Amino acid sequence: MWLAGCEDFLEPIMLDARVAELTRCLPDLRLLTASGDLEHYGRDWTRRWTPAPLAIALPASVEEVQVIVRWANQQRVAIVPSGGRTGLSGGAVAANGELVLSLERMNRVLDFNAVDRTLSVQSGIILQAVHEAARGHGLLYPVDFAARGSCSIGGNIATNAGGIRVIRYGNTREWIAGLKVVTGNGELLELNRALIKNSSGYDFRQLMIGSEGTLGIVVEATLELTDLPPPSQVMLLALPDMDALMQVFALFRARLTLQAFELFTDHALKHVLAHGAQRAIDGDYPYYVVTEFDAADERAQDVALAAFEHALEQGWVTDGVIAQSDAQAAALWRLREGITESLAPRRPYKNDVSVRISAVPAFLHEMQALLTREYPHIEVVWFGHIGDGNLHINVLRPDELAEEAFITQCEHVTKLLAATLQRHGGSISAEHGIGLVKRAYLESTRSAAEIALMHGVRKVFDPNGILNPGKLFVSHCE
């Protein structure tokens, strides 16, 4: 079969007729076709593909989403589900005449259940609004990362997003009590219904989490909430070398209750300082860690200070600072959370990888050797969630190197990196999905048998292949 995503088969007049038919089906649907809107909604943070969607649909209800999906099946039009489009794998790109289905108008809190401690929301709501709603009830939705002000819950679910506090709370998957999903044929599924125990067959809720919009469109989610964390302290550490990293992590994890343990390099610090952050430690060091830990009383603070002093005596830490106020804690966190924003103008080529925590030391050394060898004249900025084995690699294109040549070189290195990950039992995508960027490397993480089963599952939920074609797998028309 063929789709609107296969633009070679479609005439402009046919596209116009299809848009007109959608307007007839849903006369109150907000539909955008201006060139600026097509460009804005047709891309994500990768900026590597020229956006070329058919139109942008902004439904306001589950029923409108269902009608759009049924129309897409009838008209053979591909759909790209869209949230905050903060992804880094091309998962929300519409470059081949697809209809972008943006959920940004479906952004309300629907219900709070004090007994179950759940918050039901529409999938277009931004993460920061969820945090605020939960705190308004004296509770916490603990999934958190720097893009909290723009990413949507639907997008978080689609990629099983992790972030800076996975070490304490886990990924998005652990906090989804129930989902409402529109499948590829327009059917509405209500999955799990917020049950804590439910052993009545397959858990399709978990299947949808991390599926990148290829199995269904998440329209509502019931989120589990937890207690607010105890008072915490934030510490910035300067490390002399890479080998000290896991020594410090093991020490702090053994003595403290960690909420976060984040690594970044001197290259990353340079960029974030140039972007307006304030230096917290004098001098230059190759590696830095921002860690946050429970510090409810004076004893816990004394334990933290003793751990720092022990690391200093062992030579694992060269210098450090403990935040003395909320403002100083925020300033220390900015050194880590501001990295992605500081690099954005350079449009870096990104790798988002993971290994088991026990494999981090060996992988780090092999990764560093690979990057040094393959990018001798190219700056590489990397940082990571060491507490869960997730590293983010940002490759910055030199001005004198053409974009096409740069991408070709980066893809060659990614192929080598994927092979390295395979040897260490890791994943080419830790928390940003496969999308368009990483689909060629899926087999480094999944076996041929697994990939074949994925194709079969996708066909069950989306029999005509209209949902996000080309993402995760190569579509039929490529």
ABEGO torsion letter per residue (X at the ends): XBBAABAAABBAAAAAAAAAAAAAABAABBBBABAAAAAAAABBAAGABBBBBABBBBBABAAAAAAAAAAAAAAGBBBBBBBAGABAAGAABBAAGBBBBBAAABABBABBBAAAGBBBBBAABBAAAAAAAAAAAGBBBABBBAAAAABBAAAAAAAGBBEAAAAAAEBAAAABABBBBBBAAGBBBBBGGGBABBABEBBAAAAABGAGGAABBBABBBBBBBBBBBBBBBBBBBBABAAAAAAAAAAAAAABBBABBBBBBAAAAAAAAAAGBBBABBEBBABBBBBBBBBABAAAAAAAAAAAAAAAAAGABABBBBBABAAAAAAAAAAAAAAAAAAAAAGBBBBBBBBBAAAAAAAAAAAAAAAAAABAABBBBBBBBAAAGBBBBBBBBBAABBAAAAAAAAAAAAAAAAAAAAAAGBBABAAAEAEAAAAAAAAAABBAAAAAAAAAAAAAABAAGABGBGBGBBBAAX
